[in-house]
Amino acid sequence: MGNLLTAIDLRAYYKTVQGEEIKAVDEVSLEVREGEVLGIAGESGCGKSTLASVLAFTVIPPLYVVSGEVRANGTNILTLDKETLRREIKGKYISIVPQGAMNSLNPTSRIKNFVIDVLKEHFPEMSKEEALQRARERFEALSLPPRILDAYPHQLSGGMKQRTVTVISTLLNPKVLIADEPTSALDVSSQKIVIKLLVELLRKQIIKSVVFITHELPLLRHFANRIAVMYAGKIVEVGPMESIIFEPLHPYSKLLISSVLVPESGMKSKRIEAIPGVPPNLKDPPTGCRFHPRCPSYIEGICNTSVPPFITVKSDHIVSCFLYGGEHG
């Protein structure tokens, strides 16, 4: 299995009206492999949604890409013109279920009108009836009642709206689906249904991979293959799901898991602990390791002065932390 999407040394900043830069994504390298669910986890404000916007190329001011690459099929899509992106990438190669997707539907329009607009944007020659028939078949294939197409958004529950937006986002069979916090506003039962839908999209090969963004790292226990942990604009650890959940390496990953009550076998006996301190201001992030002001394993003169390199600790499990080696390890 190859990489469907690869981010290389990606930097994306917000520019304030005062001209200051918010370093929301800073030197991020990441790969999305075919056939996998890649979870990206971290606290609110760590840059997860910004990274999703860059990967899906939905970047609008005041966000801008400073440097780096996002490669798909060997091409850096950040260099493509808007027409090529619209015709070949957006919705077809990469699609996104945005944060707050339940509010992305027009409250004054039926679902079918939204579907028609989406399909005719990419296939102008397609008739309205052809577009609706394609949508009906997709809804039926994924066990959603086609009558939803005749409904207004307010007539659907939160979970059904989330599933509807997810299905619409995959009508063009994108290779990579980026789901940004798709379960954060849902109850536990609705969360499971949405996750089941994503797994079904993969099983039916409607999509080839999922990037699932969440602040609830333990939630990924149910379906992720790999997990990347993000803190203050940087990836700090990447590894197989079981390793990250049950044997996390980075002090932040450990605290992130310990801060959530999870009724799972093997995790019930873990003590719940709050992460000390607060996330840093990304206008002026800490020097060295950005987690060092909050880290229980902080080493004076090392963690606050140098950026830790990525170290391969176990098979396919890397971490950016001086506790595991590197120049000062």
N, C-alpha and C positions, 0 to 999 in steps of 0.2 A: 504494500500500500504506500503510495507516494503522498507528498504534501499538496493539498488543494490550495492552501493559502499560506504565505510566509511573510511575516513582518520582520524587517531587518533594521535595527538601530533606529527605531521610530521615535520621532519627537513631534508632539503636537501641543501648542500652547494657546491659551486665551489671552487676548490683549485688552486691557481695561481702557477706559476713556482717558485715564491719566498716562497711558503709554506703558504701564507695567505689564509684565508677562506672568501668567499663571501656568506653571509647568505641570500640566495635567497628565501628560504622557511623556516620559523622559527616558530615552535610550532603551526602548522596549523591543526585544526580539522574541518572536513566538512563531510556532508552526501549527497549522491545523491539518491533521492527517485524514485521509479518506477513510470513511467508515466509523469514525469515532465521535463521541460526545466529549468536547473539551470544556471543562468548567473553568470560569474565571471568577475568583472570589476575593472579597476584601470589604472593608468598611465603606460606608457611604462617603463619597468625596475622594476616594482613592484614585479615580481616573478610569474606572471600568467602562462607564457609558461613553466617555470620550474616546476610549480605545475602540469601542464598538462602532462609533460614528466614523472613525478613520478607516477601519477595516471595511465598512460598508460604503465608504465614500459618500457619506451624507454630511460632509463638513460644511458648515456655514459660519460666517463671521458672528461673533468675535473669535471663534476658533479657527486656527490655521495650522497647516502642517509646516513645520520648520525644516525637517530633513528626514531622511530614511527612505525605506522602500516597503511597498506592499506588493508582493509578487503572486501572480496567478497565471498558470500556464506559461511560466517563464517570462512574463511581462510585468514590469512595474506599473501597476494600474494608476499610480499617482501621477504618471506622466501623460495619461490618455486625455484626449479632448472630451468635452461634455457630450458630444453626439455619439462618440464611440462608447463612452461609459453607459449612456442611456440604451444604446442598441445592443451591446454585447455583455455588459457587466451587471448593471443594476437590475435586480429582479430575476435575472437569468443565471448568472454565475454566483452572485452574492445577493442575498436578500436579508432584510432585518425586520424583526418584530420589535418595534421601539419601546422604550420604557414608557409606561402609561398608554399602552396600545389600546386599552379599552376606551380611551377618550379620543382615539384617532378617527373614529367613524363620525360622519356628519349626522348630527341628531335630527336634522330636518329631511333626511333622504333615506330611502329604503336601501338595504344592504346591496340589492342587485344593481342599483345605480353606481355604487362604489366599485363593484366588480367589473361592470361594463367599462368604466373609466380606466381601470387598471389594465385590462386586456387590450382595449383599443389604443392605449398609449403605445403599446409595443407592437400591436398588429392592427394598423389603421384600416386594413381591408376587411377585417372581421366584422360580421354583422352583430347586432345586439343579441339576436336569438342564438347565434353560434357561441357568443361569449357566455350567455346564461346556461346553455346546454353543457358547455365545458365545466362551468362552476357546479352545476347540479351533479354531474358525474363525479367530480372530485369530492363534493360533500358526501355523497352516498358511499364512495369508496372508503371514506374515513369515518363512517357511522355518524355523520351529522345530518339531521333532517333537512332536505332541500327547501322546505317551507321557510327556513331562516332567511332565504334570499328576499322574501316578500315582507320581512319585518323591518321595523324601525329599531335603531339601537336601544332605545329605552324599553323596548318590549323583551329584551334579552337579559338574562342574569349576567353577573360579572364574569363568571366562568365561561358561559357560552359566548360572550363577546370576545373574550381572550382567545378561545378556540377558533372563532370565526375569523378574527384578524390573522391568526397563525395560518389557517388554511388559505386565505386570500394571498398571504405573503409567499406561498409556495405554489401558486397556480402556474408559474413559469418553470417549475422544476429546477430551482437553483441548486447548484452543487453545495454551497455553504449557506446555512441558515443561522443568523446571529439572533439569539433570543435574549433581549436585555431585560432582566428582572421580570420574566413573564408570570411569576407566581407570587410576587411580593404583596399584592393587594387581595389575595384569594384565601379562602379558608382551606383547611387541610384536604378535605375531600376534593375541592376544585383543583388544588395544586396537583393531586395525583392524576386527575383526568387530563390536565394539560401536559404533564410529563408523559403520560401514556400516549397522547397524541404525537408528541415529538418522537417517541420511540417507534411508533407505527409509521411515521413519515420516513424514518430511516429503514425500517424493515421492508417497506414496500418500494424502497429505492426511489422515492419521489425526490428526496434530497440525499446528499452523499455524506454530510457531516453537520454537526450542530456545535455552535459556540454558545454555551449557556452561562449567562452572567448573573451572579447573585451575591448578596451579602451574607447568605446563610450557607456557609461552607459545608456543614453536615448534610444539608439537603442533597448534595451531589452524590452522597453515598448510594443512592438508589439506582443511578443510571449513568454516571460519568465514567469514561475510560481513563482520562487524565485530568489533572487539576493544576491550574496556574494560580498562585496566590499573589495578589497585587497590593502594594502599600505605597502611598504617597507618590503615585505616578510611575512606579517601577515594579517590575516583576521580581519577587524575592525568592520564589521556589516553584519548581515545576516537577511533577512526578505522577506515577500511576495513582489512581484513586485510592486504592487500599493503603498504599504507603503514606499518602498525604493525610488521610483521615485517621489512621491508627498509629502511624509512626512519623508524625511531622518532624521536620528538622529545624526549620527557622523558628526562633523564639516567637515571632509574630504569628506564624501559623499555629503554633501550640496554643497561644492565648486566644486566637480567633475561635478555635474549636472548643476550648474550655469555657468560653463566655456564653455558650448556647446550651440550653437543656435539650438533650436528644434522647428520646425513649427507644434507643436501639440496643440490641444485644451487644455486649462488649463495651458499651459506652455509658451504661446506666450508673456505674459506680464512680464515674468521673466527677470531681468537684467543680461546681460552677464558679468561675472567677471573672471579674470584670477586667478589661484591659486597662492598665493604669494610664493616666494622662489623657491627652486629646490628640487627634491627628494634626500634623503640622500645617502651617500656612504655606501653600505652594507658590506664593509670590517670593518667599525667601525660605526655601526648605533647609533643613539642617545639613551641615557638611558631613562628609563621610557617609556612613550608613544612615539613611533617613529615619530608621526606627530607633537609633541609639538613645534618644532622650527618654524613651518609654521602655527600654529593654532591660529585663532583669539580669541578663548576662553581659551587660555593657562592660567593655574593656577600655579604661581611660587611656588616651594617647594613641589608640588604634582605631576603634569604631567611630570616633568623632573626627578623625583626620583623613581617613582613606576610604574609598568606595570598595567594598568587598567584591572580588571577582566571583563568577559562578564556578562552583566546584561540583564535579560528579561524585556523589557519595555512594550511591547504589545504582544498579542498572536502571537507566532511563529516569533517574531521579537527581536533579541538580538543585543547588541552593546557593544563594548569595549571602554568605555569612563567614566571618573570620573564625568561628568556632570549629569549622571543618577544614581548615587549611588555608592555602593562599599565601600571599606575601608575608603576612604576619601570623599565620596559623601555627 
